[in-house]
């Protein structure tokens, strides 16, 4: 970092850093990219159908099989759903590859597009159709009352189960279920009827098809003298479900007490020190970045809202209320970012006389930003390699595993290609709060730079425990190592460089996600997301060329 008042000059890239970056990128491609490219050992097409195709297929099925007649004012939406419990079990027991090789994922997929058709007439039932998101084949349906599906209930729980066929005899249920089994090319003679049907009206078991400890089941529900719901698939063992529930509970506690409360305290301290150090900082600093952050966060929030048609008054009111709540939350986070920038700037200039966040008017600013993005890319490559090595170590020591999560999937975004904007939110806010402000703040308390870096890193790491990666301890361990490296980058190269390294790091991961989606728009967006940080830095450089910079007095740099 540059002392206050000195001409700006970023550290040159050393040969060691360049070589480390190349090695890191190679490791990342070998162990994280290549396995994903080879994830379809059967050679099947893994291109996902569009949501419009899923809707059309669902309507066609509902019209031919469920007596549905589409009306112009009917409501519909299509969401990505996943049985994270069963997939997590397979991931944990290393069964996913075998499941795919046997092509069980085609007829009994754990990932589906769920199309919900809601007729405008109140007396009409809601129809839910699950489709294989790669082939468009129908894999489940429900014709039931208009209800919201439970989060985490899995694909086997489709729609409501108000009528389980209590007035029907077993023989009547079998007669109603038989045509649907034949429709799915299943021989009822090879199935066994379960005596304990749980929340379903009728359950068959096929003991000849087994995945780990899980047997294949066919689930039916009834309404009057009709089948109202049919679904086939596997469920995770009870011991696995119990384990995940315990881990999730632990993650919630770590998020609240390890991340939420400490971050709130840092926010209050940032406000206090913005006032206490007002002679050494400027309240104009951070206005642009925090405003840009607010706009990006609102765009990201809108992008996460489900897309549907024919929304009624109640749905519109709910959307407005949710939008207001998200806007207030975005405003709170933008304020936290703003005061972290103002307060951190005052702390560094008062306590250390250092200049980790130069202003645009300082001599050499444009070249400094350009050099910072170069360092940012190199360090991002190093971090990708370190993350890869951490994954390998944790897989052998903690036997960590991950599962799917529909709430974090780009398939549930209005525009998946907007996913990488989240990288800018994380890179800007997290580096400002936990590095730019957090490190000097805690250094005042503990009088030790490493301790300050460690504490802020742990707070940041605990904020990532709700990701579907188990055991829960594996993510904080991985991110503690990465967070300490971010702290090192910040102390050695300054705020702009560490912000860029964080943005590039996340942009590569998110860009790769879009590229794997294979749709041309998403592939292009993924590639653009990876090079966008350099474009931004180059634009800053062009607007601040060396010949236009003028020496300024140190007093004007606050």
Backbone torsions as a table, in degrees:
resi	resn	phi	psi	omega
1	UNK	NA	150.3	-177.7
2	UNK	-88.4	139.0	171.3
3	UNK	-65.4	151.2	178.8
4	UNK	-59.5	133.0	176.1
5	UNK	90.9	-11.2	179.9
6	UNK	-88.7	148.5	177.2
7	UNK	-57.2	140.2	-176.6
8	UNK	-70.9	134.8	176.0
9	UNK	-155.5	116.7	179.5
10	UNK	-80.8	151.8	178.3
11	UNK	-63.4	139.7	178.1
12	UNK	-72.7	151.7	178.1
13	UNK	-75.0	123.4	179.4
14	UNK	-81.8	157.8	176.9
15	UNK	-60.4	-36.4	-180.0
16	UNK	-62.7	-41.2	179.8
17	UNK	-67.2	-42.4	-179.6
18	UNK	-62.6	-44.5	179.2
19	UNK	-64.4	-42.4	178.9
20	UNK	-62.0	-39.9	178.7
21	UNK	-63.8	-42.4	178.9
22	UNK	-63.5	-43.6	178.8
23	UNK	-63.0	-43.0	179.8
24	UNK	-61.1	-42.5	179.8
25	UNK	-65.8	-40.1	178.7
26	UNK	-62.9	-44.8	178.7
27	UNK	-61.1	-42.3	-179.9
28	UNK	-61.7	-45.7	-179.6
29	UNK	-66.1	-40.8	-177.0
30	UNK	-66.8	-45.5	-170.1
31	UNK	-103.5	-15.4	179.3
32	UNK	-116.2	-36.3	-178.5
33	UNK	-85.5	-51.4	-176.3
34	UNK	-57.7	-45.2	178.6
35	UNK	-58.8	-34.6	179.1
36	UNK	-69.6	-36.2	178.6
37	UNK	-68.5	-26.6	-178.6
38	UNK	-104.7	23.3	-173.1
39	UNK	-77.6	-4.4	179.1
40	UNK	-115.5	80.4	-176.1
41	UNK	-64.1	-19.8	-178.8
42	UNK	-83.5	-8.2	-179.4
43	UNK	80.0	9.5	-179.7
44	UNK	-70.3	152.1	176.5
45	UNK	-69.1	124.5	-179.0
46	UNK	-108.1	24.7	176.0
47	UNK	-80.3	128.3	-176.4
48	UNK	-80.3	137.7	176.3
49	UNK	-70.2	160.7	178.9
50	UNK	-77.4	160.8	177.9
51	UNK	-66.8	-30.6	176.5
52	UNK	-64.5	-41.1	176.3
53	UNK	-63.6	-42.0	178.9
54	UNK	-61.6	-42.6	178.5
55	UNK	-62.0	-47.4	-178.4
56	UNK	-62.4	-40.8	178.8
57	UNK	-65.9	-39.2	179.5
58	UNK	-65.7	-43.0	179.1
59	UNK	-63.9	-42.9	179.6
60	UNK	-60.6	-44.3	178.6
61	UNK	-63.9	-45.5	-177.3
62	UNK	-63.9	-36.4	179.9
63	UNK	-70.0	-37.7	-177.1
64	UNK	-84.0	-30.4	-172.0
65	UNK	-114.4	-21.7	-172.2
66	UNK	-122.4	15.8	177.4
67	UNK	57.6	36.1	179.6
68	UNK	-93.7	137.7	175.0
69	UNK	-123.0	117.8	-175.8
70	UNK	-71.8	136.9	175.7
71	UNK	-119.1	153.4	-176.5
72	UNK	-57.5	-32.3	-176.0
73	UNK	-99.7	15.4	175.3
74	UNK	-68.7	148.7	177.1
75	UNK	-95.7	149.9	175.7
76	UNK	-155.0	155.2	166.9
77	UNK	-154.1	159.1	179.5
78	UNK	-129.1	123.6	-179.7
79	UNK	-126.3	152.7	172.4
80	UNK	-82.2	128.5	176.4
81	UNK	-125.7	153.0	-177.9
82	UNK	-145.3	144.4	173.2
83	UNK	-89.4	80.6	-174.8
84	UNK	-64.6	-28.0	-179.2
85	UNK	-67.4	-49.7	-179.0
86	UNK	-69.2	-41.6	178.1
87	UNK	-63.2	-39.7	177.8
88	UNK	-61.0	-39.6	177.1
89	UNK	-62.2	-46.1	178.8
90	UNK	-63.8	-40.8	178.7
91	UNK	-61.8	-43.0	-179.1
92	UNK	-64.9	-39.7	-176.4
93	UNK	-94.9	8.1	178.4
94	UNK	58.8	48.6	-177.3
95	UNK	-110.7	-4.8	-173.4
96	UNK	-63.8	-45.1	-177.5
97	UNK	-63.2	-41.2	179.2
98	UNK	-66.6	-37.7	178.0
99	UNK	-61.1	-40.3	-180.0
100	UNK	-73.1	-41.5	-179.6
101	UNK	-61.4	-35.8	179.0
102	UNK	-80.1	-0.7	179.7
103	UNK	61.6	23.4	175.8
104	UNK	-68.3	-25.2	-179.3
105	UNK	-69.7	-15.6	178.9
106	UNK	-79.2	-43.1	-178.3
107	UNK	-91.1	-28.9	-179.3
108	UNK	-128.7	65.1	-175.3
109	UNK	-70.6	147.4	174.8
110	UNK	-91.0	-14.6	174.3
111	UNK	-114.3	128.7	-179.6
112	UNK	-140.3	162.8	163.4
113	UNK	-95.7	125.7	179.2
114	UNK	-105.3	112.1	178.7
115	UNK	-96.4	125.0	178.7
116	UNK	-110.4	120.1	179.9
117	UNK	-110.6	118.3	-177.2
118	UNK	-117.5	100.9	178.5
119	UNK	-59.9	148.9	-176.3
120	UNK	-69.9	-31.8	179.8
121	UNK	-71.8	131.9	-175.7
122	UNK	-63.3	-29.8	-176.6
123	UNK	-77.6	-12.5	-179.9
124	UNK	-81.8	143.0	179.1
125	UNK	-78.2	158.0	173.4
126	UNK	-80.4	140.8	-179.4
127	UNK	-117.2	128.9	179.0
128	UNK	-120.1	127.4	-178.3
129	UNK	-126.6	126.5	175.1
130	UNK	-98.6	135.3	-178.5
131	UNK	-127.1	146.2	169.4
132	UNK	-62.0	120.4	-171.8
133	UNK	-74.7	-4.0	177.4
134	UNK	-105.4	-36.7	-176.7
135	UNK	-106.0	-20.0	-176.9
136	UNK	81.9	3.3	179.6
137	UNK	-69.7	142.6	178.1
138	UNK	-74.7	131.2	-179.3
139	UNK	-121.1	-12.0	179.0
140	UNK	-167.4	158.0	175.0
141	UNK	-151.9	160.8	175.6
142	UNK	-149.0	134.8	177.0
143	UNK	-123.9	97.7	-167.7
144	UNK	-147.8	-176.5	178.9
145	UNK	-65.4	158.3	-178.0
146	UNK	-75.3	100.5	-179.6
147	UNK	-135.7	162.6	175.0
148	UNK	-91.4	134.5	178.0
149	UNK	-72.9	146.9	-178.9
150	UNK	-73.7	138.8	177.5
151	UNK	-69.0	134.0	177.8
152	UNK	79.5	6.0	-178.4
153	UNK	-73.7	-15.0	178.9
154	UNK	86.6	169.1	-176.8
155	UNK	-70.8	-25.4	-178.2
156	UNK	-68.6	-12.3	179.3
157	UNK	-108.0	92.4	-175.8
158	UNK	-113.8	113.5	175.5
159	UNK	76.5	-166.2	-174.5
160	UNK	-87.6	158.4	178.1
161	UNK	-127.2	49.9	-174.7
162	UNK	-70.0	-38.1	-177.3
163	UNK	-118.2	113.0	-177.6
164	UNK	-99.7	13.1	-179.5
165	UNK	79.4	37.5	-177.0
166	UNK	-63.0	-28.3	-177.9
167	UNK	-89.9	0.6	-179.5
168	UNK	-100.5	145.7	174.0
169	UNK	-79.3	165.2	179.1
170	UNK	-60.3	-40.2	179.8
171	UNK	-63.6	-38.7	177.7
172	UNK	-65.3	-40.9	178.3
173	UNK	-62.4	-42.2	-179.8
174	UNK	-63.9	-40.9	179.3
175	UNK	-64.1	-37.4	178.5
176	UNK	-72.3	-33.8	-177.0
177	UNK	-78.8	-28.6	-172.5
178	UNK	-56.7	-45.7	179.8
179	UNK	-61.1	-33.8	179.8
180	UNK	-73.0	-36.3	175.3
181	UNK	-63.6	-40.6	178.0
182	UNK	-66.8	-36.0	176.0
183	UNK	-59.7	-34.6	179.4
184	UNK	-91.9	11.3	176.8
185	UNK	59.8	44.9	178.9
186	UNK	-116.8	134.3	178.2
187	UNK	-87.7	111.5	-178.0
188	UNK	-60.1	-24.9	-177.9
189	UNK	-66.5	-22.7	-179.3
190	UNK	-90.0	2.3	-175.9
191	UNK	-105.3	154.6	175.5
192	UNK	-113.4	138.5	179.6
193	UNK	-84.5	128.8	178.6
194	UNK	-79.0	135.2	176.7
195	UNK	-78.2	-33.1	178.0
196	UNK	-99.7	98.9	-174.6
197	UNK	-90.5	-5.1	178.7
198	UNK	62.7	-125.1	-177.4
199	UNK	-91.6	9.8	-176.6
200	UNK	-110.6	160.6	-179.6
201	UNK	-79.4	-33.6	-179.3
202	UNK	-154.2	133.8	-179.3
203	UNK	-131.7	126.2	173.1
204	UNK	-104.3	150.9	175.1
205	UNK	-123.7	135.4	173.5
206	UNK	-108.8	98.9	-174.8
207	UNK	-74.4	-6.7	179.4
208	UNK	-84.2	-12.1	-179.9
209	UNK	-117.7	115.5	-174.8
210	UNK	-137.5	138.2	175.6
211	UNK	-123.1	104.0	-174.1
212	UNK	64.0	-122.2	177.1
213	UNK	-92.8	-1.6	-172.7
214	UNK	-96.9	130.3	175.8
215	UNK	-97.7	157.5	179.0
216	UNK	-77.3	130.8	179.7
217	UNK	-124.7	150.2	173.1
218	UNK	-119.4	123.0	-173.8
219	UNK	-110.2	133.3	177.1
220	UNK	-128.2	146.5	168.9
221	UNK	-131.9	160.1	-172.1
222	UNK	-132.5	150.8	173.5
223	UNK	-135.4	111.1	-173.2
224	UNK	66.3	-121.7	178.8
225	UNK	-114.7	36.8	178.6
226	UNK	-133.5	152.7	171.7
227	UNK	-76.1	120.9	-178.9
228	UNK	-99.1	-16.3	-178.1
229	UNK	-155.7	136.5	175.3
230	UNK	-139.7	136.3	178.1
231	UNK	-156.2	146.4	178.3
232	UNK	-130.7	143.5	178.2
233	UNK	163.6	-164.4	-176.2
234	UNK	-118.4	157.1	175.0
235	UNK	-127.3	149.4	179.4
236	UNK	-70.8	148.6	176.8
237	UNK	-60.5	154.9	-176.7
238	UNK	-61.4	-35.4	-178.2
239	UNK	-65.7	-34.2	178.3
240	UNK	-70.3	-44.3	179.3
241	UNK	-60.5	-41.1	178.9
242	UNK	-64.3	-40.5	178.6
243	UNK	-61.4	-46.2	-179.2
244	UNK	-63.6	-40.0	178.3
245	UNK	-62.1	-41.2	177.7
246	UNK	-65.4	-41.8	179.0
247	UNK	-66.5	-38.5	178.7
248	UNK	-65.2	-40.6	177.4
249	UNK	-61.7	-41.8	177.7
250	UNK	-64.2	-41.7	179.8
251	UNK	-62.4	-39.1	178.9
252	UNK	-63.8	-39.4	178.4
253	UNK	-67.6	-43.1	179.1
254	UNK	-64.4	-37.4	179.1
255	UNK	-65.8	-42.1	-178.5
256	UNK	-71.0	-54.5	-172.0
257	UNK	-87.7	-27.3	-179.5
258	UNK	-91.9	-23.6	-176.1
259	UNK	-121.6	-55.1	-173.2
260	UNK	-60.7	-55.6	-178.2
261	UNK	-66.0	-46.5	176.7
262	UNK	-60.2	-37.4	178.6
263	UNK	-66.4	-39.2	176.2
264	UNK	-62.0	-41.1	178.0
265	UNK	-63.6	-42.2	177.5
266	UNK	-61.6	-38.1	178.8
267	UNK	-63.5	-42.1	178.4
268	UNK	-65.2	-42.3	178.2
269	UNK	-64.7	-35.9	178.1
270	UNK	-62.4	-41.7	176.9
271	UNK	-62.8	-45.3	-178.9
272	UNK	-61.9	-46.6	-176.5
273	UNK	-76.9	-18.7	171.3
274	UNK	-64.7	-35.8	178.9
275	UNK	-78.5	-45.6	-177.0
276	UNK	-66.0	-31.9	-177.0
277	UNK	-106.8	25.9	-176.5
278	UNK	-62.6	-24.6	178.0
279	UNK	-73.4	-16.9	-176.2
280	UNK	-111.5	6.0	-179.9
281	UNK	-141.2	-173.8	179.3
282	UNK	-139.1	135.2	179.5
283	UNK	-76.5	-5.0	172.6
284	UNK	-79.1	-23.4	-179.9
285	UNK	-70.0	134.4	178.1
286	UNK	92.4	-11.1	-179.2
287	UNK	-63.0	-47.2	-178.4
288	UNK	-64.7	-48.1	-176.7
289	UNK	-65.1	-42.3	-179.7
290	UNK	-69.8	-33.8	176.7
291	UNK	-67.6	-44.4	177.6
292	UNK	-62.1	-39.4	178.0
293	UNK	-60.5	-44.5	-179.9
294	UNK	-61.4	-45.1	-179.4
295	UNK	-63.0	-46.4	-179.9
296	UNK	-63.0	-39.7	-179.2
297	UNK	-65.8	-37.9	178.3
298	UNK	-68.8	-38.4	176.3
299	UNK	-62.6	-43.9	178.9
300	UNK	-62.9	-39.8	179.2
301	UNK	-63.7	-47.1	178.1
302	UNK	-60.2	-38.3	-178.5
303	UNK	-65.4	-24.5	-179.3
304	UNK	-86.2	-12.6	179.6
305	UNK	-70.9	133.6	-177.7
306	UNK	-64.1	143.6	179.8
307	UNK	-91.2	131.3	179.4
308	UNK	-150.5	175.3	178.7
309	UNK	-126.7	159.9	174.2
310	UNK	64.6	34.7	-178.1
311	UNK	-65.4	132.6	177.4
312	UNK	-82.8	-177.3	-177.4
313	UNK	-62.3	-42.4	-179.4
314	UNK	-61.7	-43.2	179.3
315	UNK	-65.2	-38.2	179.9
316	UNK	-66.2	-41.5	178.1
317	UNK	-62.9	-43.9	178.7
318	UNK	-60.7	-42.0	179.9
319	UNK	-63.4	-40.8	179.3
320	UNK	-64.5	-44.2	179.6
321	UNK	-62.0	-45.1	179.5
322	UNK	-63.8	-38.4	179.8
323	UNK	-64.1	-40.5	178.5
324	UNK	-64.2	-42.4	178.8
325	UNK	-62.0	-45.3	179.1
326	UNK	-64.3	-37.3	179.7
327	UNK	-64.5	-42.0	178.7
328	UNK	-65.4	-40.7	177.9
329	UNK	-64.6	-42.5	178.4
330	UNK	-62.5	-38.3	178.2
331	UNK	-65.3	-40.0	177.9
332	UNK	-62.7	-46.7	-179.1
333	UNK	-67.0	-35.5	177.2
334	UNK	-66.3	-37.2	177.3
335	UNK	-66.6	-39.8	177.1
336	UNK	-61.7	-43.1	177.0
337	UNK	-62.3	-45.6	-177.0
338	UNK	-59.3	-51.3	-176.8
339	UNK	-71.4	-25.9	173.8
340	UNK	-66.4	-39.2	178.0
341	UNK	-69.0	-45.8	-179.3
342	UNK	-67.5	-48.6	-178.8
343	UNK	-66.4	-41.1	178.7
344	UNK	-64.0	-40.1	177.8
345	UNK	-60.2	-42.9	178.9
346	UNK	-66.2	-40.1	-179.8
347	UNK	-63.3	-46.9	-177.8
348	UNK	-64.6	-41.6	-176.0
349	UNK	-76.1	-28.6	179.2
350	UNK	-83.6	-48.3	-172.2
351	UNK	-82.8	-42.0	-172.9
352	UNK	-113.0	-10.2	-177.5
353	UNK	62.8	23.9	-178.1
354	UNK	-102.8	163.1	-174.3
355	UNK	-127.8	70.8	-176.7
356	UNK	-76.4	-12.3	-179.5
357	UNK	-133.9	84.6	-176.7
358	UNK	-67.1	159.6	175.7
359	UNK	-93.7	160.0	-177.8
360	UNK	-64.6	-26.9	-176.7
361	UNK	-81.5	-5.8	-178.7
362	UNK	-75.0	147.3	-178.8
363	UNK	-57.7	131.7	176.6
364	UNK	79.6	14.2	-175.1
365	UNK	-61.5	-45.7	-177.8
366	UNK	-59.1	-47.8	178.6
367	UNK	-65.6	-35.7	178.2
368	UNK	-60.5	-44.1	178.9
369	UNK	-65.3	-42.3	179.8
370	UNK	-62.9	-41.6	176.8
371	UNK	-67.7	-32.1	-179.9
372	UNK	-68.0	-37.3	179.3
373	UNK	-69.9	-33.5	175.7
374	UNK	-62.9	-45.9	177.2
375	UNK	-63.6	-38.0	180.0
376	UNK	-60.8	-44.5	179.1
377	UNK	-65.2	-44.9	-178.2
378	UNK	-62.1	-44.1	-179.7
379	UNK	-69.5	-32.1	176.3
380	UNK	-63.0	-39.8	177.1
381	UNK	-64.1	-41.8	177.2
382	UNK	-60.5	-46.1	-178.4
383	UNK	-63.4	-37.7	176.6
384	UNK	-62.8	-39.5	176.5
385	UNK	-66.8	-41.9	178.7
386	UNK	-63.6	-43.0	177.9
387	UNK	-59.7	-42.7	179.4
388	UNK	-61.0	-45.2	178.3
389	UNK	-63.2	-40.3	178.2
390	UNK	-62.6	-40.5	177.8
391	UNK	-60.1	-43.7	-179.0
392	UNK	-64.8	-46.2	179.8
393	UNK	-61.5	-45.6	-178.1
394	UNK	-67.5	-31.0	178.4
395	UNK	-67.5	-30.2	179.5
396	UNK	-89.0	-25.7	-177.3
397	UNK	-97.0	-53.3	-179.4
398	UNK	-97.9	-5.3	-177.8
399	UNK	52.1	46.8	-176.3
400	UNK	-69.2	156.9	-179.3
401	UNK	-152.0	162.7	-178.4
402	UNK	-132.1	167.4	177.8
403	UNK	-138.8	-177.6	-177.7
404	UNK	-86.4	161.1	179.8
405	UNK	-151.6	108.9	-177.1
406	UNK	-65.6	-29.1	-176.4
407	UNK	-69.5	-21.1	-178.3
408	UNK	-109.1	9.7	-174.6
409	UNK	-86.0	137.6	174.6
410	UNK	-65.5	-18.4	177.8
411	UNK	-66.9	-18.9	178.5
412	UNK	-100.1	13.5	175.5
413	UNK	-95.7	151.4	176.7
414	UNK	-61.1	-43.4	179.6
415	UNK	-131.9	101.1	-177.1
416	UNK	-58.2	-31.1	-176.4
417	UNK	-66.7	-10.9	176.5
418	UNK	-86.1	-4.0	-178.0
419	UNK	-49.5	-45.5	-174.7
420	UNK	-63.9	-12.1	177.7
421	UNK	-64.8	-21.7	177.5
422	UNK	-63.1	-29.7	178.7
423	UNK	-59.9	-37.5	179.6
424	UNK	-71.4	-34.5	176.9
425	UNK	-63.1	-48.4	-178.3
426	UNK	-66.4	-47.4	-176.9
427	UNK	-62.7	-37.4	-178.0
428	UNK	-76.8	-54.2	-173.5
429	UNK	-71.2	-44.9	-175.3
430	UNK	-68.0	-38.3	178.0
431	UNK	-71.3	-32.6	178.1
432	UNK	-70.1	-44.8	-174.9
433	UNK	-74.9	-50.7	-170.1
434	UNK	-92.3	-22.3	178.7
435	UNK	-106.7	-59.5	-173.2
436	UNK	-63.6	-43.0	177.3
437	UNK	-98.0	-43.6	-172.8
438	UNK	-61.0	-43.0	-177.2
439	UNK	-64.2	-53.1	179.6
440	UNK	-65.9	-30.5	179.6
441	UNK	-65.5	-49.2	-178.9
442	UNK	-75.1	-24.0	175.4
443	UNK	-66.1	-31.9	176.2
444	UNK	-64.4	-33.2	-176.9
445	UNK	-81.7	-47.8	-171.8
446	UNK	-99.7	-8.0	177.5
447	UNK	57.3	29.1	-179.0
448	UNK	-147.6	122.8	-175.8
449	UNK	-65.5	-43.0	-177.6
450	UNK	-64.8	-42.3	178.9
451	UNK	-61.4	-41.7	178.4
452	UNK	-62.4	-42.8	178.5
453	UNK	-64.9	-40.7	-177.7
454	UNK	-65.4	-45.3	-177.9
455	UNK	-64.4	-47.9	179.8
456	UNK	-64.5	-33.9	177.6
457	UNK	-66.9	-41.1	179.1
458	UNK	-64.6	-41.1	177.3
459	UNK	-60.2	-47.0	178.8
460	UNK	-61.7	-41.9	-177.8
461	UNK	-66.4	-39.7	-179.8
462	UNK	-65.8	-18.8	177.0
463	UNK	-74.5	-2.5	-178.3
464	UNK	-116.1	17.2	-174.9
465	UNK	-79.3	-16.0	-179.3
466	UNK	-83.9	2.0	173.9
467	UNK	-67.7	148.8	-176.3
468	UNK	-77.2	59.1	178.3
469	UNK	-124.0	128.8	-173.5
470	UNK	-129.3	152.1	-6.6
471	UNK	-63.3	157.6	-175.2
472	UNK	-56.6	-31.0	-177.4
473	UNK	-66.1	-22.0	-175.1
474	UNK	-65.7	-37.5	-178.0
475	UNK	-69.0	-46.5	176.3
476	UNK	-60.0	-35.1	178.5
477	UNK	-64.5	-49.1	179.2
478	UNK	-58.6	-47.4	-174.8
479	UNK	-76.5	-20.6	173.6
480	UNK	-65.1	-42.7	177.2
481	UNK	-64.4	-47.5	-179.4
482	UNK	-65.6	-40.2	179.9
483	UNK	-64.1	-37.7	177.0
484	UNK	-66.4	-34.5	175.4
485	UNK	-67.8	-38.5	174.3
486	UNK	-60.1	-40.9	178.6
487	UNK	-62.6	-41.5	178.5
488	UNK	-63.5	-43.9	179.1
489	UNK	-60.4	-43.1	-179.4
490	UNK	-62.6	-47.7	-176.9
491	UNK	-67.5	-28.4	-176.8
492	UNK	-93.2	-35.0	-173.4
493	UNK	-115.8	-14.1	178.8
494	UNK	98.7	175.0	-173.7
495	UNK	-66.9	-42.8	-176.4
496	UNK	-63.3	-42.2	-179.2
497	UNK	-66.7	-43.2	-178.6
498	UNK	-70.7	-34.6	176.1
499	UNK	-62.5	-44.9	178.4
500	UNK	-64.7	-40.6	-179.5
501	UNK	-62.6	-39.0	178.6
502	UNK	-67.8	-44.8	180.0
503	UNK	-63.2	-44.8	-179.9
504	UNK	-64.3	-43.7	179.0
505	UNK	-54.6	-52.3	-179.7
506	UNK	-70.4	-36.1	-179.3
507	UNK	-64.0	-37.6	178.0
508	UNK	-65.4	-44.2	179.5
509	UNK	-64.4	-44.9	-179.3
510	UNK	-73.5	-36.1	176.7
511	UNK	-63.0	-40.1	177.6
512	UNK	-62.7	-38.3	177.4
513	UNK	-59.0	-44.6	178.8
514	UNK	-65.8	-40.6	-179.3
515	UNK	-62.8	-38.2	179.5
516	UNK	-68.8	-18.0	176.9
517	UNK	-72.1	-18.0	169.1
518	UNK	74.0	-21.7	177.6
519	UNK	-62.9	138.4	-171.1
520	UNK	-57.1	-40.6	179.6
521	UNK	-62.0	-43.7	-178.7
522	UNK	-71.5	-36.4	177.0
523	UNK	-62.1	-46.4	178.5
524	UNK	-62.4	-40.9	178.8
525	UNK	-65.7	-36.5	179.0
526	UNK	-65.0	-43.1	177.9
527	UNK	-65.5	-43.5	179.7
528	UNK	-62.9	-38.7	-179.7
529	UNK	-60.7	-35.2	-177.4
530	UNK	-71.8	-33.8	-178.7
531	UNK	-95.7	-8.6	-176.0
532	UNK	-60.5	-40.4	178.2
533	UNK	-56.1	-39.6	178.0
534	UNK	-66.1	-38.9	178.7
535	UNK	-61.0	-43.8	179.1
536	UNK	-61.6	-46.2	-179.8
537	UNK	-63.8	-38.6	-178.9
538	UNK	-68.3	-37.3	176.6
539	UNK	-62.5	-42.7	177.1
540	UNK	-60.8	-41.9	179.1
541	UNK	-62.0	-43.4	-178.5
542	UNK	-66.0	-30.7	178.2
543	UNK	-83.8	-9.3	178.5
544	UNK	-133.4	59.4	-178.6
545	UNK	-68.5	156.5	-177.3
546	UNK	-56.2	-37.7	-175.4
547	UNK	-70.8	-15.0	-179.1
548	UNK	-96.0	-8.5	-178.3
549	UNK	-80.9	145.6	179.2
550	UNK	-129.4	145.4	177.3
551	UNK	-59.8	140.9	177.7
552	UNK	-127.8	156.7	179.2
553	UNK	-74.2	145.7	179.3
554	UNK	-55.3	-33.1	-176.8
555	UNK	-66.4	-18.9	-178.1
556	UNK	-93.1	2.8	-174.6
557	UNK	-94.4	4.2	-176.9
558	UNK	-78.2	NA	NA
